[in-house]
Amino acid sequence: MKYVLHYVEKMDRGGMESYIMNVYRNIDRSKYQFHFIVHTNKKSDFDEEILSLGGKILRVPTTLRSNPIKYIRFWKRFWVKNQKKYDVFHFHTNSLANIYAIKAAQKIGYNKIIIHSHSTGANKGKIQKIHDLIHLSNQKYVLRNKFKLVAVSENASDWLFGKEAIIAGKVRIVSVGIDYSLFYFNSQVREKIRKQYDLDKSIVIGHVGNFFAVKNHEFIIETFYELAKFNDNISLLLIGDGDTIQESKELVNKLKLKDNVTFTGNIENVSDFYNAMDIFIFPSKYEGLGMSMVEAQINGLPVFYSDTVPFESVISNNTLCLNLNSGSNNWAKEIQKYFTKERSREIEVNNKFNIANSSEKLTLIYEEVSDGKNK
């Protein structure tokens, strides 16, 4: 049995976390077992499933910002105690500003490390300039050392490791893994959810994503507002939870859209809710890939997405890329055109994100890293 330690913030329902869980469910657990080290004391969405699969959840007692001395000391002690326990340290991140866990491991000679890029940016608000300087400094450190570098897309690789890294063959691209069968269109599930949320007579605009600034919920609501000016029978279905959900609810109230917008919060059966939608909108400010956009296409939904989302996310001919700076009014006009078209969920999709392919690629990487082959 080989043990892989995953470094994450928390295991709530998000694109990165869902990807890790898809791999965990499909990997040969008689050969590999996953442990997760998280940066929260609160229970997360996937905690129970992790434990049921035989995994463990370890908790970092503080954050770098709240207590840097305690945080750095924790990682020094952690690796002294656990270096022989873990065959692979799988570091998932959207930034290299904080890599103390990696540096602490290296100081005692532990080098079985994968650094995995899942995004094309990191929004740090007021400290963005400081963050970016540290990120670039640590980027040089990472490239000097023999870590296994992995990214979900070329854009995600460019952001975390620099544009030259992939050209030099230092980065392995491993697409996200999805169980396609969970997302195929189901008319019975559609009818059930639309009835449950009183959507059965509406054209439903939908979005799946945690409420963070990068997901651009304000733009989604403003686009829906433009559509609602000329359509009585439309609804907006927003799946997820997070930091900006209250702001989004306040905007909905301000625009007098409360009767037309449904916030579900975090739900376990996310895959079912794509069935209830008629159109999927995805105006992210940046994305490593865009997992929910891929899932929506598997379900047969038409997808309107921003030009800041990697083209690798497109797996069907049922999508339209729109300039994010063109404004919500222009987005509404393009979506409105689709209302008059005949809608069908029977579309062909590319199979490149199938979970079997992703699990196989990661298994090979785990073998290489655990055997000390980090080149």
PEQUISUL-V249939 format. One record per helix or strand of 3 or more residues. SS is the DSSP state (2 for helix, 1 for strand). FROM is the first residue (numbers start at 1). LEN is the number of residues. If there is no record, write none. Layout:
BEGIN
<<SS | FROM | LEN> <SS | FROM | LEN>>
END
This chain:
BEGIN
<<1 | 2 | 6> <2 | 15 | 12> <1 | 32 | 7> <2 | 47 | 6> <1 | 56 | 4> <2 | 68 | 15> <1 | 88 | 6> <2 | 100 | 8> <1 | 113 | 5> <2 | 125 | 20> <1 | 148 | 4> <2 | 154 | 8> <2 | 163 | 5> <1 | 171 | 3> <2 | 180 | 4> <2 | 187 | 10> <1 | 203 | 6> <2 | 213 | 3> <2 | 217 | 12> <1 | 234 | 7> <2 | 245 | 10> <2 | 258 | 3> <1 | 261 | 5> <2 | 270 | 7> <1 | 279 | 4> <2 | 291 | 8> <1 | 302 | 5> <2 | 311 | 3> <1 | 319 | 4> <2 | 324 | 3> <2 | 328 | 12> <2 | 355 | 16>>
END
